[in-house]
């Protein structure tokens, strides 16, 4: 074949190939379905096209609603999630995180979807306040909630307020008894932010968390540690109960508090 003929073929083929490439491009971004040996289908989505998480449907069983693994008792207005003890010593920023949360600094892990937990708390009548501007800046605002941890030990059911598992190094004492703050996580840029790090209930103020520490020490990520005197053994199964508080916490932070507090020295 003459060179001129080859050049002519290339001249006519290139535009066609280009158009063909444009036509097949969307197909290359289509989801991929892989079938495992046991017949289970796994869907792989291209980056940026993943489906957004959705709350579980509400299934009523008498006076109790189930949202995924989260339960809501409409008579007592109590929300219950299950999990386990994840950390028994050291500094913490999170009281309870999700399965994909900050397990390196969280006392408990709850096997609960952040969407389901927030939806159940809203069903209980809780309302979030003005969102905090950034991490460590507050105070958090919203409905006060009481939280209790339940577990089995020595053949008995034990129950304690959630704050009893947190120790304040600056004051040398456990956190005072009192309600926490349901701030509610926020929807930003089309994302429910609590699903990013799954910090469900935090000791260090977090605008993306669902429930925040009510006390001024929430602005300091260095002073709150696990209370080794009260925390159950590692991996102990727990039930985490949350219900609207009957009164506002009188010791809660009320004036704006910003982060970057003075550093302190301590030994564990």
N, C-alpha and C positions, 0 to 999 in steps of 0.2 A: 504493500500500500504506500502510495506517495505521501511525503511529509505534509504536503498541502491538504491532502484529504484528511489526514489525522487531525490537523489543526482545525479543519472545518467541523469534524465530529465533536471535538472538544468545545468548540465555540457554541454549538447547539446543545450539547449535553450539560454544560455547567449550569445554565439557568434552570434546567429541568431538575438537576440534582439539588440545587439550592431550594427550589420550591418543595421538592420531596422532603428535604430536611426540615423545612418549616412545618410540613404536614405531620411528620412523625414526632416532632418535638413535644407536643402536649402528651402524646402517648408515653413518652419516656418519663413523664412526671406522674403517671398513673400509679395507683397503689399496687403493691406486689403481694400476692397471696401465696404463702408457703404452707404445705400440708405436712404435718409430722407423721411419724410411723404409726401412731395410735389414732390417726384420723383427725386430729385437732388442726384447725386452720389458724395461722398466725398472719395478721395483716401488717405489712410494713409500708408506712406512708413516707412520701418524699418530705424533706425538711421544709417546714413552713406550711404544710397542708394537713398536719395532724388534726384530728377532730378535737374540739374543745370538750373538757370534762363536763358532765351533766350530773345534777343531783339525782339520787335514786328516787324512784316513784314512792309515794307515801302509801303504805299498806296498813290499814287499820285492823286490829284484832281486839275487839271490844273497845275499851277506853285507852288502849295503847297503840301508838303509831310506830311502825318500823320504817326507817329510812336507811337502806343498806344494813350495816351492822349497828346502827344507832337506834336506841329506843327512846320514845317520848311518852311518858305517863301523863295523860291530860288531866287526871284527877289531882295529882300532886304537883303537876307542872315540872316534873323532874326529867332531865335528859341523862341517859346512861350510855356510856361507851366502855368497852373492855380493852384490856391491854396487859402490860407487865412492867415490873421494875427493871429499869434499864441502866441506872447509874446509882452507885451506893456511896460515892465520895467525890470530892473535888468541886471546882467552880462550875456553875450552871448559868445559862441564859434562858433556858426553857424548862418549864415544869412538865409539860407533856407535848410530845411531837407525834407526827404521823409516821408511817412505816418508812417513808423516804425522807424523813426530817433530819434535824441536827442531833443524831443519836450520840455524838461525842460530848454533848453538853445538855442532855435532857434527862430528868429523873425518871420519867415514865414514857413509854411508847403506847399509843392508842391505835388499835387496828380499826381506824375510822376514816372515812373520806372527809376532808375539810368542808366540802360542799354539804354533805349530809349533816355534819355536826352543826354548822351555822344554820341550816334550814330548820333543824329541830329546835335550836335555841330561839329562833324567831317564832316558831310555833308556840313556844312557851311564853311569848309576850315580851321578850327582851328587845331592847332597841339600842343601836349603836349611836354614839355621839359624834361630834366633829372629829374627823380623822386627825391623828398626829402628823406633823409635818415630815418628820424623819425619825430614824432610829435613835433612841436615847433621849428624845425630847418629848415633853408632855406638859401637863399630866394627861393620862387617858380619860376619856369621857364616854359614858354610856350607862346602861342599866347595871346595878349591883347584883352579883350572883354569889351564892354560897356553893362551895365545892367540897366534896367528901370522897375519900378513897376507902374502899372496902376490900378486905382480903381474908384468907383463911390461914390460921396459925394455931397449932396445938389442938386441932379439933374444934376451934372456935372461930366465929366470924368477928374480925376486928374492923373498927371504923375510926377514922381520924380526919380532921379537917385538912384540906390540901396544904395550907400554909405551914402546918407543923413539920413538913418535910424539908423546909428551907431555913437555913441558918444565916443570920446577918453578922458578918465578921466585924463590921464597924461598931455595932452595938453589943456584940457578944451574946446574942440571944436569938431565939427563934422568931420568925415573923409573927406579929400579933394576930390574934383571931379577928377575922373580919372579912366582909365580902370583897371579891375581886371585881374587875370591871369588864363587862361585855362590850367591847368596842366594835366588834364585828369587823371582818376583813373587808377590803374594798375591791371594787371592779375598776381596773385601770387599763387602758389600751386594749380593751376587749378581753382581759384576763382577770380571773378571780385570784388575787394575789396570794391567798393562803395556800394555794396548790403549788406555789413555787418552791418553798422550803418546808412546808407543812409544819410550821411552828404554830401549833394550835393554841396553847396556853403558855404565856411567857412570863419570866421574871424580869427580863431586860426589855424595856419598852420597845414595841415593834408595831408600826402602823399596819403591817400586813397580817398580824396575828388576830385570832378571834377573841381571846380573853387576855387581858393585861394585868400585871401586878399593880395594885392600887397605891402602893407606898412610894415615897420620894426616892428610895433606893433603886427604883426601877430605872433611874437614869444612869446607873453605874453597873457596868458589866463585869466588875472585878470583886465585888464584895459579898455576893450571895453564893452559898455553897450548899451541898447536900447535908441535911441534918442526920448525921450518922447514928444518932441516938434513937431515931424513930423510924427510919426507912426500913422496910422489909428486905429480906435477902434478895440478891440478884435473881431476876427472871421469875419472881413470884407473880402469879396471875392476879390481876386486880379488876375491880369494877369502879369506874369513875362516875360519880353522880354530880350533876350541876342543876341548881334550881334558883329561881328568883329570890333575892334576899328580901327580908322584911324591912330592913333599914339600910341607910347609906352608911358606909364605913366612916366613922368620925376621924380616923387617923389618916385617911387617904390624902394624897397630894391634891391640893386645890389651886395652888399658884403655879404658873409656868416654871418648869425646872428643865434646865438644859444639860446635855451630856458633858463629857470631859471634866469629871470631878477630880479632886486631888488624888494622887496615887497613894496607896497605903501599903505597908509591908506586913506580911503575915506568913505564918507557917502552918501547914496542914499536917 
